[in-house]
Amino acid sequence: MLAYTVHITSGGPSTFELSYDEASVRYDDLLRRAETLRNRLEIPEKDWNEAYFAVSALMDEMILCSAWPGRDAWQTAQFQHRVFNTTNAGAEFFEHLSTLGPGKEDIREVYDWCLAMGFKGAYFRPEDSGDLEEITKQNKALLRRQGTDPDVLHMFPDAYGADRRDRRKGISGLLVFTIISGIVPILLFIGLYIFYSNILNGILAVYFQ
């Protein structure tokens, strides 16, 4: 889903011909696929919803800040409203993040990815950049303290070492992130995978420079 959002917000010629209705149908299909995969992998619904909230806030922000012609219609039918019955995800994202305690490293990791992808939410003003940077740093520090190294980014769950697999009896934050984002289905379509991978690598290169 995030990969598709990157596509429609890229500003390419084809995106300007894409209507809101067409995009909405496509998103519904992608969500059904993600839900099917979630059930197959037995990811707890509560953890899934918490992670999906973060990614939904990111996707809404990307769409509303883009030049895609369907963004005005999207304003009244955002993910956050359709799925979570809220229109304040920009602030609630950080409220949710602040309430994550020990044992929620997987979910915290998803929030870390969203921040790495450029989510700003309520901290969208230029004068808020310092506060946003501090929140991001604190989240990374908590991940390190709780045994997760956010600077070691693996795209696939099998890349984790045995010790980490033993430690984490629940879900993998990156696993949930990739399912929601659409990376797993994209692997079935090599061309789209390369397209998304190049974009993501570019973002991460800037993020970690």
Backbone as a chain_set.jsonl record, in Angstrom:
{"seq": "MLAYTVHITSGGPSTFELSYDEASVRYDDLLRRAETLRNRLEIPEKDWNEAYFAVSALMDEMILCSAWPGRDAWQTAQFQHRVFNTTNAGAEFFEHLSTLGPGKEDIREVYDWCLAMGFKGAYFRPEDSGDLEEITKQNKALLRRQGTDPDVLHMFPDAYGADRRDRRKGISGLLVFTIISGIVPILLFIGLYIFYSNILNGILAVYFQ", "coords": {"N": [[0.817, -1.207, 0.0], [1.91, 1.245, 0.782], [3.862, 1.419, -1.145], [2.301, 1.779, -3.411], [1.227, 4.23, -2.763], [3.516, 5.811, -2.868], [3.845, 5.692, -5.598], [1.492, 7.031, -6.681], [1.847, 9.541, -5.678], [4.078, 10.469, -6.834], [4.129, 12.244, -8.917], [4.302, 11.594, -11.56], [3.405, 11.395, -15.105], [1.327, 9.478, -15.549], [-0.007, 9.392, -13.145], [-1.588, 11.637, -12.987], [-3.741, 11.053, -14.474], [-5.084, 9.306, -12.989], [-7.926, 8.581, -11.212], [-9.691, 9.434, -8.158], [-11.569, 7.458, -7.453], [-10.59, 5.188, -8.814], [-8.133, 4.842, -7.533], [-9.015, 4.378, -4.93], [-10.369, 1.923, -5.16], [-8.211, 0.308, -5.813], [-6.645, 0.525, -3.485], [-8.365, -0.704, -1.646], [-8.246, -3.323, -2.563], [-5.532, -3.916, -2.158], [-5.424, -3.725, 0.61], [-7.055, -5.859, 1.36], [-5.462, -7.98, 0.499], [-3.249, -7.625, 2.164], [-4.437, -8.069, 4.653], [-5.146, -10.739, 4.383], [-2.623, -11.933, 4.287], [-1.711, -11.192, 6.794], [-3.413, -12.676, 8.468], [-2.635, -15.225, 7.721], [-0.062, -15.314, 8.697], [-0.565, -15.082, 11.322], [-0.483, -12.705, 12.86], [-1.02, -10.766, 15.701], [-4.129, -9.073, 16.119], [-4.38, -6.656, 17.556], [-1.746, -5.631, 17.652], [-1.31, -5.414, 14.933], [-3.222, -3.443, 14.196], [-2.258, -1.238, 15.603], [0.2, -0.803, 14.358], [-0.698, -0.43, 11.747], [-2.12, 1.911, 12.045], [-0.095, 3.82, 12.33], [1.203, 3.654, 9.807], [-0.933, 4.292, 8.156], [-1.379, 6.964, 8.843], [0.954, 8.049, 7.819], [0.643, 7.502, 5.035], [-1.695, 8.966, 4.44], [-0.738, 11.556, 4.91], [1.262, 11.757, 2.946], [-0.284, 11.661, 0.605], [-2.004, 13.909, 0.863], [-0.177, 15.945, 0.806], [0.723, 15.949, -1.725], [0.717, 16.452, -5.36], [-1.242, 15.1, -6.601], [-4.252, 14.808, -8.415], [-6.459, 13.65, -7.147], [-6.352, 14.256, -4.49], [-7.951, 16.134, -3.156], [-10.476, 14.937, -2.974], [-9.664, 12.857, -1.417], [-9.289, 14.045, 1.005], [-11.657, 13.955, 2.429], [-11.986, 11.303, 2.857], [-9.982, 9.83, 4.207], [-7.496, 7.336, 5.133], [-7.187, 7.226, 7.92], [-9.627, 8.129, 8.844], [-11.528, 6.412, 7.665], [-10.761, 3.893, 8.629], [-9.975, 4.168, 11.317], [-11.603, 6.063, 12.415], [-10.92, 8.777, 12.914], [-9.707, 12.13, 12.541], [-7.437, 13.234, 13.249], [-4.908, 12.128, 13.127], [-2.356, 13.075, 12.764], [-1.529, 14.237, 15.144], [-2.215, 12.239, 16.951], [-0.59, 10.127, 16.229], [1.873, 10.641, 17.498], [1.033, 10.622, 20.107], [0.258, 7.952, 20.406], [2.762, 6.796, 20.012], [4.131, 7.728, 22.253], [2.995, 6.273, 24.286], [3.849, 3.698, 24.061], [5.19, 0.965, 25.643], [7.685, -1.115, 27.336], [8.321, -4.186, 25.658], [6.947, -3.62, 23.412], [8.548, -3.297, 21.232], [8.468, -4.077, 18.569], [6.291, -2.687, 17.465], [7.121, -0.085, 17.989], [9.259, -0.013, 16.282], [8.027, 0.078, 13.785], [6.928, 2.646, 13.881], [9.303, 4.046, 13.921], [10.218, 3.54, 11.34], [8.254, 4.922, 9.864], [8.774, 7.563, 10.615], [11.307, 7.731, 9.534], [10.647, 7.673, 6.883], [9.766, 10.177, 6.497], [7.555, 11.224, 7.872], [5.686, 13.824, 9.389], [3.403, 14.913, 10.631], [1.793, 16.494, 13.313], [3.964, 18.078, 13.668], [4.67, 19.767, 11.505], [5.439, 22.316, 10.822], [8.125, 24.569, 9.937], [9.465, 25.554, 12.209], [9.065, 23.512, 13.955], [10.827, 21.523, 13.468], [13.072, 20.923, 15.032], [11.968, 19.822, 17.375], [10.738, 17.565, 16.287], [12.936, 16.152, 15.345], [14.163, 15.584, 17.778], [12.272, 13.895, 18.972], [12.428, 11.741, 17.219], [15.078, 10.924, 17.669], [14.92, 10.185, 20.373], [13.165, 8.042, 20.193], [14.689, 6.214, 18.744], [16.725, 5.839, 20.591], [15.343, 4.542, 22.636], [14.683, 2.191, 21.318], [17.216, 1.052, 20.997], [17.909, 0.731, 23.683], [16.044, -1.125, 24.458], [16.845, -3.299, 23.151], [16.759, -3.397, 20.366], [18.255, -2.581, 17.369], [17.915, 0.177, 15.529], [19.439, 1.049, 13.43], [20.272, -1.066, 12.003], [18.973, -2.258, 9.351], [16.846, -4.554, 8.093], [15.312, -5.965, 5.275], [13.895, -8.287, 5.162], [12.381, -10.786, 7.222], [13.888, -13.167, 7.653], [16.442, -12.33, 7.726], [17.202, -11.642, 10.247], [19.244, -12.394, 13.073], [19.806, -15.507, 14.866], [19.725, -15.132, 17.608], [18.177, -12.894, 17.886], [15.757, -13.742, 16.853], [15.091, -15.587, 18.785], [14.72, -13.916, 20.933], [12.546, -12.376, 20.242], [9.469, -13.198, 20.518], [7.071, -12.469, 19.506], [5.679, -10.563, 16.883], [7.508, -9.311, 14.034], [8.55, -6.024, 13.722], [9.41, -4.937, 11.298], [8.42, -6.861, 9.597], [5.631, -6.513, 9.775], [5.549, -3.894, 8.823], [6.462, -4.228, 6.173], [4.436, -5.829, 5.112], [2.124, -4.188, 5.275], [3.044, -2.034, 3.789], [3.346, -3.116, 1.303], [5.506, -4.389, 0.23], [5.95, -7.144, 0.26], [3.93, -8.32, -1.557], [4.889, -7.011, -3.815], [7.259, -8.237, -4.366], [6.552, -10.273, -5.96], [6.352, -9.181, -8.358], [8.772, -8.243, -10.159], [9.656, -5.93, -11.509], [8.212, -3.742, -10.358], [9.113, -4.04, -7.793], [11.832, -3.345, -8.008], [11.538, -0.685, -8.698], [10.331, 0.426, -6.357], [12.264, -0.255, -4.471], [14.467, 1.258, -5.251], [13.539, 3.848, -4.755], [13.103, 3.738, -1.967], [15.686, 3.158, -1.07], [16.951, 5.495, -1.797], [15.723, 7.341, -0.096], [16.503, 6.352, 2.412], [19.226, 6.623, 2.175], [19.588, 9.364, 2.292], [18.569, 9.76, 4.813], [20.35, 8.425, 6.544], [22.754, 9.635, 6.098]], "CA": [[0.0, 0.0, 0.0], [2.795, 2.403, 0.801], [4.504, 1.471, -2.457], [1.318, 2.373, -4.32], [1.147, 5.639, -2.388], [4.701, 6.436, -3.46], [3.585, 5.805, -7.039], [0.508, 8.049, -7.058], [2.301, 10.859, -5.229], [5.376, 10.739, -7.464], [4.012, 13.329, -9.877], [4.475, 11.095, -12.922], [2.277, 11.678, -16.006], [0.224, 8.53, -15.401], [-0.748, 9.623, -11.902], [-2.545, 12.719, -13.177], [-4.918, 10.471, -15.109], [-5.659, 8.37, -12.031], [-8.997, 9.205, -10.436], [-9.83, 9.023, -6.761], [-12.307, 6.191, -7.408], [-9.682, 4.117, -9.232], [-7.152, 4.64, -6.465], [-9.709, 3.812, -3.777], [-10.593, 0.502, -5.446], [-6.908, -0.35, -5.737], [-6.269, 0.452, -2.072], [-9.196, -1.728, -1.007], [-7.708, -4.626, -2.962], [-4.247, -4.095, -1.48], [-5.689, -3.958, 2.029], [-7.542, -7.237, 1.492], [-4.299, -8.864, 0.368], [-2.443, -7.491, 3.38], [-5.174, -8.727, 5.738], [-5.023, -12.182, 4.162], [-1.275, -12.316, 4.687], [-1.649, -11.04, 8.259], [-4.078, -13.841, 9.063], [-1.821, -16.41, 7.444], [1.112, -15.259, 9.567], [-1.082, -15.038, 12.698], [-0.063, -11.487, 13.551], [-2.107, -10.331, 16.586], [-4.905, -7.963, 15.564], [-4.086, -5.416, 18.274], [-0.453, -5.14, 17.174], [-1.505, -5.037, 13.533], [-3.944, -2.173, 14.132], [-1.372, -0.175, 16.081], [1.168, -0.545, 13.292], [-1.433, 0.082, 10.589], [-2.455, 3.306, 12.33], [1.081, 4.64, 12.027], [1.429, 3.682, 8.363], [-2.065, 5.015, 7.575], [-1.111, 8.39, 9.028], [2.002, 8.399, 6.86], [0.102, 7.5, 3.676], [-2.586, 10.123, 4.325], [0.083, 12.765, 4.815], [1.91, 11.763, 1.638], [-1.284, 11.979, -0.418], [-2.496, 15.274, 1.038], [0.918, 16.88, 0.511], [1.149, 15.706, -3.102], [0.009, 17.178, -6.417], [-2.19, 14.174, -7.228], [-5.567, 15.444, -8.541], [-7.458, 13.048, -6.27], [-6.093, 14.532, -3.067], [-9.063, 16.873, -2.558], [-11.483, 13.936, -2.611], [-9.081, 12.052, -0.341], [-9.39, 14.815, 2.243], [-12.869, 13.553, 3.15], [-12.05, 9.837, 2.962], [-8.63, 9.386, 4.518], [-7.363, 6.049, 5.818], [-7.371, 7.392, 9.363], [-11.053, 8.292, 9.121], [-12.251, 5.208, 7.243], [-10.389, 2.715, 9.414], [-9.813, 4.445, 12.751], [-12.602, 7.055, 12.817], [-10.276, 9.979, 13.437], [-9.148, 13.056, 11.559], [-6.348, 13.894, 13.975], [-3.802, 11.167, 13.217], [-1.092, 13.794, 12.807], [-1.177, 14.398, 16.56], [-2.388, 10.96, 17.644], [0.591, 9.315, 15.927], [2.876, 10.858, 18.543], [0.432, 10.176, 21.367], [0.396, 6.493, 20.416], [4.183, 6.493, 20.169], [4.555, 8.032, 23.629], [2.424, 5.306, 25.23], [4.421, 2.368, 23.838], [6.067, 0.581, 26.734], [8.542, -2.283, 27.105], [7.619, -5.297, 25.043], [6.325, -3.152, 22.18], [9.628, -2.882, 20.345], [8.073, -4.306, 17.186], [5.448, -1.576, 17.055], [7.975, 1.106, 17.999], [10.09, -0.092, 15.085], [7.195, 0.551, 12.676], [6.886, 4.103, 14.01], [10.623, 4.522, 13.518], [10.243, 3.513, 9.874], [7.403, 6.006, 9.364], [9.535, 8.798, 10.798], [12.399, 7.697, 8.562], [10.056, 7.946, 5.578], [9.479, 11.606, 6.413], [6.31, 11.648, 8.513], [5.809, 14.991, 10.263], [2.191, 15.041, 11.428], [1.569, 17.775, 13.985], [5.226, 18.833, 13.681], [4.891, 20.064, 10.088], [5.965, 23.664, 10.609], [9.592, 24.629, 9.965], [9.959, 25.764, 13.573], [8.881, 22.273, 14.717], [11.782, 20.511, 13.012], [13.934, 20.523, 16.141], [11.206, 18.923, 18.245], [10.548, 16.305, 15.567], [14.23, 15.463, 15.357], [14.392, 15.09, 19.136], [11.38, 12.744, 19.15], [13.003, 10.642, 16.441], [16.272, 10.462, 18.378], [14.495, 9.507, 21.601], [12.589, 6.752, 19.813], [15.812, 5.338, 18.405], [17.425, 5.508, 21.834], [14.531, 3.54, 23.324], [14.834, 0.934, 20.586], [18.526, 0.491, 21.355], [17.862, 0.352, 25.097], [15.179, -2.294, 24.591], [17.438, -4.443, 22.464], [16.584, -3.341, 18.922], [19.135, -1.595, 16.751], [17.213, 0.719, 14.381], [20.345, 1.342, 12.331], [20.486, -2.296, 11.247], [17.681, -2.371, 8.692], [16.702, -5.737, 7.259], [14.053, -5.925, 4.566], [13.197, -9.554, 5.265], [12.49, -11.355, 8.569], [14.905, -14.205, 7.746], [17.766, -11.727, 7.865], [17.521, -11.49, 11.657], [20.061, -13.452, 13.642], [19.087, -16.476, 15.692], [19.503, -14.601, 18.942], [17.069, -11.953, 17.831], [14.538, -14.524, 16.67], [14.761, -16.173, 20.078], [14.283, -12.87, 21.846], [11.287, -11.796, 19.844], [8.485, -14.261, 20.379], [5.901, -11.953, 18.824], [5.831, -10.224, 15.482], [8.609, -8.443, 13.661], [8.065, -4.727, 13.289], [9.66, -4.782, 9.876], [7.519, -7.758, 8.881], [4.352, -5.818, 9.675], [5.742, -2.734, 7.96], [6.545, -4.639, 4.776], [3.129, -6.324, 4.676], [1.259, -3.035, 5.064], [3.605, -1.204, 2.735], [3.158, -3.754, 0.014], [6.76, -4.906, -0.296], [5.841, -8.583, 0.032], [3.318, -8.575, -2.852], [5.686, -6.465, -4.903], [8.304, -9.197, -4.696], [6.034, -11.139, -7.014], [6.443, -8.4, -9.593], [10.148, -7.762, -10.02], [9.808, -4.564, -11.994], [7.732, -2.814, -9.346], [9.997, -4.161, -6.627], [13.032, -2.548, -8.27], [11.118, 0.714, -8.631], [10.143, 0.793, -4.95], [13.523, -0.401, -3.756], [15.309, 2.404, -5.576], [13.01, 5.007, -4.036], [13.353, 3.55, -0.539], [17.124, 3.279, -0.835], [17.293, 6.906, -1.884], [15.258, 7.987, 1.128], [17.334, 5.905, 3.528], [20.572, 7.162, 1.99], [19.537, 10.723, 2.826], [18.262, 9.658, 6.247], [21.483, 7.95, 7.326], [24.026, 10.261, 5.727]], "C": [[0.857, 1.267, 0.0], [3.511, 2.548, -0.535], [3.576, 2.113, -3.475], [1.165, 3.862, -4.027], [2.338, 6.412, -2.94], [4.471, 6.668, -4.948], [2.647, 6.965, -7.353], [0.908, 9.45, -6.596], [3.613, 11.273, -5.884], [5.328, 11.894, -8.452], [4.23, 12.903, -11.308], [3.245, 11.355, -13.769], [1.081, 10.76, -15.789], [-0.613, 8.801, -14.16], [-1.795, 10.715, -12.054], [-3.805, 12.241, -13.884], [-5.646, 9.518, -14.168], [-6.701, 9.076, -11.167], [-8.996, 8.709, -8.997], [-10.504, 7.665, -6.667], [-11.418, 5.018, -7.783], [-8.678, 3.803, -8.131], [-7.801, 3.974, -5.254], [-9.963, 2.322, -3.956], [-9.291, -0.275, -5.307], [-6.457, -0.5, -4.285], [-7.072, -0.619, -1.339], [-8.673, -3.124, -1.32], [-6.395, -4.915, -2.243], [-4.44, -4.377, 0.009], [-6.197, -5.373, 2.259], [-6.389, -8.227, 1.406], [-3.449, -8.83, 1.635], [-3.115, -8.197, 4.553], [-5.08, -10.242, 5.613], [-3.666, -12.68, 4.628], [-1.105, -12.205, 6.198], [-2.26, -12.25, 8.953], [-3.252, -15.108, 8.883], [-0.63, -16.475, 8.391], [0.734, -15.141, 11.046], [-0.521, -13.858, 13.496], [-1.228, -10.999, 14.411], [-2.805, -9.077, 16.063], [-4.574, -6.634, 16.238], [-2.771, -4.81, 17.8], [-0.564, -4.661, 15.731], [-2.168, -3.665, 13.434], [-3.075, -1.011, 14.585], [-0.358, 0.203, 15.007], [0.488, 0.074, 12.077], [-1.835, 1.534, 10.8], [-1.296, 4.218, 11.943], [1.291, 4.77, 10.526], [0.294, 4.415, 7.657], [-1.856, 6.522, 7.685], [-0.06, 8.871, 8.036], [1.44, 8.491, 5.451], [-0.849, 8.671, 3.458], [-1.782, 11.404, 4.133], [0.75, 12.865, 3.448], [0.936, 12.19, 0.545], [-1.714, 13.438, -0.328], [-1.432, 16.325, 0.748], [1.414, 16.75, -0.929], [0.365, 16.577, -4.08], [-0.991, 16.284, -7.137], [-3.583, 14.806, -7.265], [-6.628, 14.887, -7.592], [-7.308, 13.409, -4.805], [-7.237, 15.297, -2.393], [-10.176, 15.925, -2.125], [-10.98, 13.087, -1.45], [-9.231, 12.737, 1.014], [-10.585, 14.37, 3.086], [-12.976, 12.043, 3.329], [-10.673, 9.256, 3.232], [-8.644, 8.017, 5.198], [-7.717, 6.184, 7.298], [-8.84, 7.511, 9.732], [-11.826, 7.021, 8.802], [-11.996, 4.028, 8.174], [-10.414, 2.981, 10.917], [-10.74, 5.541, 13.281], [-11.977, 8.262, 13.507], [-9.822, 10.85, 12.28], [-7.95, 13.783, 12.162], [-5.137, 12.981, 14.125], [-2.447, 11.86, 13.288], [-0.599, 14.024, 14.223], [-1.222, 13.063, 17.292], [-1.242, 9.994, 17.374], [1.596, 9.419, 17.068], [2.335, 10.493, 19.924], [0.553, 8.661, 21.502], [1.846, 6.102, 20.688], [4.625, 6.681, 21.618], [4.036, 7.022, 24.644], [2.989, 3.898, 25.053], [5.418, 2.046, 24.945], [6.966, -0.576, 26.37], [7.717, -3.445, 26.552], [6.928, -4.918, 23.751], [7.379, -2.674, 21.182], [9.237, -3.028, 18.878], [7.239, -3.149, 16.653], [6.26, -0.285, 16.998], [8.84, 1.153, 16.745], [9.322, 0.391, 13.853], [7.11, 2.076, 12.706], [8.22, 4.72, 13.586], [10.739, 4.568, 12.001], [9.418, 4.661, 9.299], [8.102, 7.358, 9.499], [10.683, 8.873, 9.804], [11.904, 8.016, 7.159], [9.596, 9.394, 5.444], [8.195, 12.073, 7.06], [6.563, 12.811, 9.469], [4.591, 15.163, 11.158], [2.022, 16.426, 12.011], [2.817, 18.654, 14.003], [5.626, 19.241, 12.26], [5.505, 21.431, 9.839], [7.491, 23.672, 10.688], [10.147, 24.774, 11.378], [9.799, 24.528, 14.457], [9.955, 21.233, 14.42], [12.697, 20.023, 14.133], [13.246, 19.55, 17.077], [11.02, 17.561, 17.588], [11.831, 15.49, 15.554], [14.514, 14.864, 16.733], [13.52, 13.867, 19.423], [11.944, 11.529, 18.434], [14.222, 10.059, 17.144], [15.896, 9.682, 19.637], [13.913, 8.131, 21.292], [13.686, 5.755, 19.466], [16.567, 4.908, 19.664], [16.665, 4.441, 22.615], [14.628, 2.186, 22.636], [16.155, 0.266, 20.934], [18.511, -0.03, 22.795], [17.057, -0.93, 25.301], [15.654, -3.47, 23.748], [17.254, -4.478, 20.978], [17.477, -2.253, 18.369], [18.467, -1.054, 15.498], [18.115, 1.039, 13.209], [20.693, 0.105, 11.526], [19.16, -2.642, 10.604], [17.672, -3.565, 7.762], [15.344, -5.679, 6.578], [13.256, -7.197, 4.732], [13.419, -10.169, 6.643], [13.602, -12.375, 8.703], [16.304, -13.633, 7.926], [18.151, -11.539, 9.319], [18.338, -12.672, 12.151], [19.248, -14.347, 14.549], [18.787, -15.92, 17.069], [18.335, -13.647, 18.962], [15.748, -12.683, 17.638], [14.11, -15.145, 17.987], [14.181, -15.126, 21.018], [12.877, -12.409, 21.525], [10.285, -12.902, 19.552], [7.265, -13.789, 19.604], [6.175, -11.685, 17.357], [7.112, -9.439, 15.278], [8.031, -7.132, 13.179], [8.254, -4.525, 11.802], [8.78, -5.701, 9.052], [6.169, -7.09, 8.7], [4.462, -4.644, 8.718], [5.752, -3.136, 6.495], [5.218, -5.161, 4.259], [2.202, -5.157, 4.364], [1.747, -2.211, 3.882], [3.389, -1.8, 1.362], [4.421, -4.324, -0.558], [6.653, -6.391, -0.594], [5.134, -8.898, -1.275], [4.165, -8.092, -4.017], [6.793, -7.42, -5.313], [7.855, -10.162, -5.782], [6.126, -10.462, -8.375], [7.781, -7.651, -9.583], [10.31, -6.313, -10.447], [9.381, -3.543, -10.968], [8.591, -2.863, -8.1], [11.235, -3.287, -6.803], [12.7, -1.068, -8.159], [11.016, 1.192, -7.188], [11.453, 0.768, -4.189], [14.427, 0.796, -4.002], [14.853, 3.651, -4.824], [13.342, 4.914, -2.55], [14.828, 3.706, -0.208], [17.563, 4.734, -0.882], [16.913, 7.658, -0.627], [16.163, 7.634, 2.301], [18.757, 6.445, 3.419], [20.65, 8.581, 2.546], [19.388, 10.685, 4.342], [19.482, 9.309, 7.071], [22.806, 8.623, 6.963], [24.568, 11.127, 6.874]], "O": [[0.557, 2.234, -0.7], [3.741, 3.662, -1.006], [4.016, 2.903, -4.31], [0.992, 4.663, -4.946], [2.187, 7.534, -3.423], [4.852, 7.704, -5.493], [2.965, 7.8, -8.2], [0.359, 10.44, -7.08], [4.192, 12.302, -5.534], [6.365, 12.465, -8.791], [4.335, 13.752, -12.193], [2.15, 11.52, -13.231], [-0.062, 11.215, -15.839], [-1.8, 8.475, -14.128], [-2.789, 10.722, -11.329], [-4.819, 12.939, -13.895], [-6.702, 8.986, -14.51], [-6.393, 10.048, -10.478], [-8.377, 7.696, -8.67], [-10.073, 6.81, -5.894], [-11.479, 3.965, -7.148], [-8.408, 2.638, -7.836], [-7.199, 3.104, -4.626], [-9.793, 1.543, -3.017], [-9.267, -1.375, -4.755], [-5.941, -1.551, -3.904], [-6.531, -1.354, -0.512], [-8.657, -4.0, -0.455], [-6.173, -6.031, -1.774], [-3.706, -5.172, 0.597], [-5.819, -6.019, 3.236], [-6.345, -9.202, 2.157], [-2.99, -9.865, 2.119], [-2.446, -8.849, 5.355], [-4.95, -10.947, 6.613], [-3.565, -13.718, 5.283], [-0.43, -13.032, 6.811], [-1.693, -12.783, 9.907], [-3.18, -15.952, 9.776], [-0.235, -17.554, 8.833], [1.606, -15.105, 11.915], [-0.136, -14.003, 14.656], [-2.331, -10.831, 13.891], [-2.15, -8.134, 15.619], [-4.496, -5.602, 15.572], [-2.692, -3.603, 17.571], [0.012, -3.64, 15.355], [-1.718, -2.816, 12.665], [-3.146, 0.079, 14.017], [-0.093, 1.383, 14.776], [1.026, 0.988, 11.452], [-1.888, 2.308, 9.844], [-1.492, 5.256, 11.31], [1.529, 5.869, 10.024], [0.531, 5.094, 6.658], [-2.121, 7.265, 6.74], [-0.17, 9.965, 7.483], [1.723, 9.454, 4.737], [-0.815, 9.305, 2.403], [-2.116, 12.234, 3.288], [0.796, 13.945, 2.858], [1.283, 12.981, -0.333], [-1.778, 14.127, -1.346], [-1.762, 17.479, 0.473], [2.409, 17.37, -1.305], [-0.525, 17.333, -3.69], [-1.531, 16.669, -8.174], [-4.052, 15.296, -6.238], [-7.593, 15.581, -7.269], [-8.062, 12.916, -3.965], [-7.47, 15.131, -1.196], [-10.75, 16.081, -1.048], [-11.761, 12.65, -0.604], [-9.292, 12.072, 2.048], [-10.529, 14.406, 4.315], [-13.956, 11.556, 3.894], [-10.247, 8.309, 2.571], [-9.655, 7.594, 5.758], [-8.45, 5.365, 7.853], [-9.259, 7.055, 10.796], [-12.682, 6.601, 9.58], [-12.908, 3.257, 8.472], [-10.825, 2.122, 11.697], [-10.671, 5.904, 14.455], [-12.448, 8.708, 14.553], [-9.584, 10.362, 11.175], [-7.509, 14.813, 11.651], [-4.422, 13.047, 15.126], [-1.489, 11.293, 13.816], [0.605, 14.01, 14.479], [-0.38, 12.783, 18.145], [-0.952, 9.132, 18.204], [2.109, 8.408, 17.546], [3.096, 10.1, 20.807], [0.902, 8.147, 22.565], [2.125, 5.204, 21.482], [5.402, 5.884, 22.144], [4.575, 6.921, 25.745], [2.642, 2.996, 25.817], [6.382, 2.784, 25.151], [7.01, -0.982, 25.209], [6.566, -3.65, 26.938], [6.382, -5.779, 23.061], [7.133, -1.764, 20.391], [9.621, -2.211, 18.042], [7.448, -2.686, 15.532], [6.107, 0.512, 16.072], [9.119, 2.227, 16.212], [9.897, 1.038, 12.977], [7.209, 2.723, 11.663], [8.254, 5.785, 12.97], [11.29, 5.516, 11.441], [9.846, 5.305, 8.341], [8.028, 8.195, 8.6], [11.0, 9.946, 9.291], [12.644, 8.563, 6.342], [9.095, 9.793, 4.393], [7.772, 13.205, 6.83], [7.515, 12.798, 10.251], [4.732, 15.524, 12.327], [2.097, 17.422, 11.291], [2.737, 19.841, 14.318], [6.779, 19.078, 11.863], [6.037, 21.681, 8.757], [8.082, 22.878, 11.42], [11.177, 24.187, 11.707], [10.324, 24.484, 15.569], [9.989, 20.177, 15.052], [13.056, 18.846, 14.179], [13.847, 18.573, 17.524], [11.129, 16.527, 18.246], [11.802, 14.272, 15.733], [15.047, 13.759, 16.833], [13.979, 12.91, 20.047], [11.94, 10.422, 18.972], [14.383, 8.84, 17.207], [16.487, 8.642, 19.929], [14.138, 7.173, 22.031], [13.617, 4.587, 19.85], [16.994, 3.76, 19.783], [17.273, 3.538, 23.189], [14.652, 1.149, 23.299], [16.208, -0.946, 21.142], [19.041, -1.103, 23.081], [17.348, -1.72, 26.199], [14.978, -4.493, 23.637], [17.561, -5.495, 20.355], [17.456, -1.122, 18.853], [18.443, -1.748, 14.481], [17.629, 1.278, 12.104], [21.337, 0.204, 10.482], [18.306, -3.258, 11.242], [18.395, -3.596, 6.767], [14.337, -5.38, 7.22], [12.053, -7.203, 4.47], [14.522, -10.087, 7.183], [14.219, -12.459, 9.765], [17.243, -14.364, 8.241], [19.323, -11.298, 9.61], [18.15, -13.804, 11.707], [18.14, -13.998, 14.955], [17.731, -16.192, 17.64], [17.586, -13.591, 19.937], [14.729, -12.283, 18.202], [12.918, -15.228, 18.283], [13.271, -15.408, 21.797], [12.101, -12.087, 22.425], [10.269, -13.468, 18.459], [6.5, -14.61, 19.095], [6.823, -12.48, 16.676], [7.723, -8.962, 16.234], [7.136, -7.111, 12.334], [7.371, -4.005, 11.12], [8.423, -5.363, 7.923], [5.614, -7.095, 7.601], [3.573, -4.422, 7.896], [5.131, -2.475, 5.663], [4.895, -4.962, 3.088], [1.564, -5.134, 3.312], [0.948, -1.745, 3.069], [3.264, -1.078, 0.373], [4.437, -4.716, -1.724], [7.201, -6.86, -1.591], [5.668, -9.678, -2.063], [4.158, -8.699, -5.087], [7.222, -7.422, -6.467], [8.68, -10.791, -6.444], [5.992, -11.109, -9.413], [7.878, -6.547, -9.047], [11.033, -5.553, -9.803], [10.1, -2.575, -10.721], [8.777, -1.85, -7.426], [11.644, -2.579, -5.883], [13.473, -0.288, -7.602], [11.553, 2.243, -6.838], [11.728, 1.645, -3.37], [15.076, 1.293, -3.082], [15.674, 4.416, -4.319], [13.802, 5.883, -1.946], [15.185, 4.307, 0.805], [18.427, 5.161, -0.116], [17.666, 8.503, -0.142], [16.543, 8.502, 3.087], [19.416, 6.696, 4.428], [21.632, 8.96, 3.183], [20.0, 11.475, 5.061], [19.652, 9.826, 8.176], [23.86, 8.228, 7.461], [25.631, 11.732, 6.742]]}, "num_chains": 1, "name": "protein.A"}
